[in-house]
Amino acid sequence: MTTSMHMPKPLHNAMTPHAYPLDRHLAEANGFDVRESRLPGAGQGLFAMKHFKAGDPIGTFAGHVVPEERVKRMSQEEREFVLGGFVNNKSVDATRNLNVLTRYIRDNSDQSALNAKYMRLPKEYIAVVVATRDIEPGEEIYASRAAT
């Protein structure tokens, strides 16, 4: 007898064709809300619903490890939940990791708007997101995805 894991069907819309349903209870329990980003055309963003002090951990970015060569072949939409900059030319894809709320953190080209950073643990293929300044309830969380 074979058993199969049931995966939720993807939500399809113009902004996030590969997104999976969000667990709103998980977001709220951890002090977050996921809603339309303030960045035009960016899709959903992660918003603080509680105060974070500079240096506070916000969460962990984790997912499936994928080679950079595969990422290069992905469309922009398929890369929405991918974070690069890991060892051995690997990236991490959080598309199917519904409990990874940090996947909704957007990169803002306005460097003064960045209020968090990814601290990559390269050999573990995860990144801890840390507040770089105090973040007030209602603020959208922004971090650069560029590997430093």
For each residue, the residues with C-beta under 8 A, 3 or more apart:
1:
2:
3:
4:
5:
6:
7: 20 96
8: 20 21 98
9:
10: 17 18 19 20
11: 16 19 20 21
12: 17
13: 16 17 19
14: 17
15: 41 42 43 44
16: 11 13 19 43 44 77 80
17: 10 12 13 14 77
18: 10 77 78 80 81 95
19: 10 11 13 16 22 43 44 80 81 95
20: 7 8 10 11 95 96 98
21: 8 11 98
22: 19 27 34 44 98
23: 26 27 98 99
24: 27 28 34
25: 28 29
26: 23 29 30 98 99 101
27: 22 23 24 30 32 33 34 101
28: 24 25 31 32 33 49
29: 25 26
30: 26 27 59 101
31: 28 48 49 50 52
32: 27 28 46 47 48 49 101
33: 27 28 46 47 49
34: 22 24 27 44 45 46 47 101 104
35: 44 45 47
36: 43 44 45
37: 42 43 44 45 106 140
38: 45 140
39: 42 45 106 108
40:
41: 15
42: 15 37 39 45 106
43: 15 16 19 36 37 80
44: 15 16 19 22 34 35 36 37 104
45: 34 35 36 37 38 39 42 104 105 106 140 141
46: 32 33 34 101 102 104 105 106 140 141
47: 32 33 34 35 138 139 140 141
48: 31 32 51 52 135 136 137 138 139 140 141
49: 28 31 32 33 137 138
50: 31 137
51: 48 134 135 136 137
52: 31 48 56 58 131 134 135
53: 56 131 134
54: 131 132 133 134
55: 130 131
56: 52 53 130 131
57: 60 128 129 130 131
58: 52 102 105 116 129 130 131 135 141
59: 30 100 101 102 128 129
60: 57 100 102 126 127 128 129
61: 83 92 94 100 102 103 118 126 127 128 129
62: 92 94 97 100 125 126 127
63: 81 92 93 94 95 96 97 100 103
64: 92 93 94 95 96 97
65: 86 90 91 92 93 125
66: 70 71 82 90 91 92 93
67: 70 71 89 90 91
68: 71 72 84 89 90 91
69: 72 73 89
70: 66 67 73 74
71: 66 67 68 74 79 82 84 91 93
72: 68 69
73: 69 70
74: 70 71 78 79 82
75: 78 79
76: 79 80
77: 16 17 18 80
78: 18 74 75 82 95
79: 71 74 75 76 82
80: 16 18 19 43 76 77 95 103
81: 18 19 63 93 94 95 97 100 103
82: 66 71 74 78 79 91 92 93 94 95
83: 61 91 92 94 118 120 127 145
84: 68 71 91 92 145 147
85: 91 118 120 122 145 146 147 148
86: 65 90 91 92 120 122 125
87: 90 122 123
88:
89: 67 68 69
90: 65 66 67 68 86 87 125
91: 65 66 67 68 71 82 83 84 85 86
92: 61 62 63 64 65 66 82 83 84 86 125 126 127
93: 63 64 65 66 71 81 82 96
94: 61 62 63 64 81 82 83 97 100 102 103
95: 18 19 20 63 64 78 80 81 82 103
96: 7 20 63 64 93
97: 62 63 64 81 94 100 103
98: 8 20 21 22 23 26
99: 23 26
100: 59 60 61 62 63 81 94 97 103
101: 26 27 30 32 34 46 59 104
102: 46 58 59 60 61 94 105 127 129
103: 61 63 80 81 94 95 97 100
104: 34 44 45 46 101
105: 45 46 58 102 116 129 141 142 143
106: 37 39 42 45 46 140 141 142
107: 142 143 144 145 146
108: 39 111 113 114 142 144
109:
110: 113 114
111: 108 114 144
112:
113: 108 110 142
114: 108 110 111 117 132 142 143 144
115: 131 132 133 135 139 141 142 143
116: 58 105 129 130 131 132 135 141 142 143
117: 114 129 130 132 143 144
118: 61 83 85 127 128 129 143 144 145
119: 127 128 129 130
120: 83 85 86 126 127 147
121: 124 125 126 127 128
122: 85 86 87 125
123: 87
124: 121
125: 62 65 86 90 92 121 122
126: 60 61 62 92 120 121
127: 60 61 62 83 92 102 118 119 120 121
128: 57 59 60 61 118 119 121
129: 57 58 59 60 61 102 105 116 117 118 119 141 143
130: 55 56 57 58 116 117 119
131: 52 53 54 55 56 57 58 115 116 134 135
132: 54 114 115 116 117
133: 54 115
134: 51 52 53 54 131
135: 48 51 52 58 115 116 131 139 141
136: 48 51 139
137: 48 49 50 51
138: 47 48 49
139: 47 48 115 135 136
140: 37 38 45 46 47 48 106
141: 45 46 47 48 58 105 106 115 116 129 135
142: 105 106 107 108 113 114 115 116
143: 105 107 114 115 116 117 118 129
144: 107 108 111 114 117 118 148
145: 83 84 85 107 118
146: 85 107
147: 84 85 120
148: 85 144
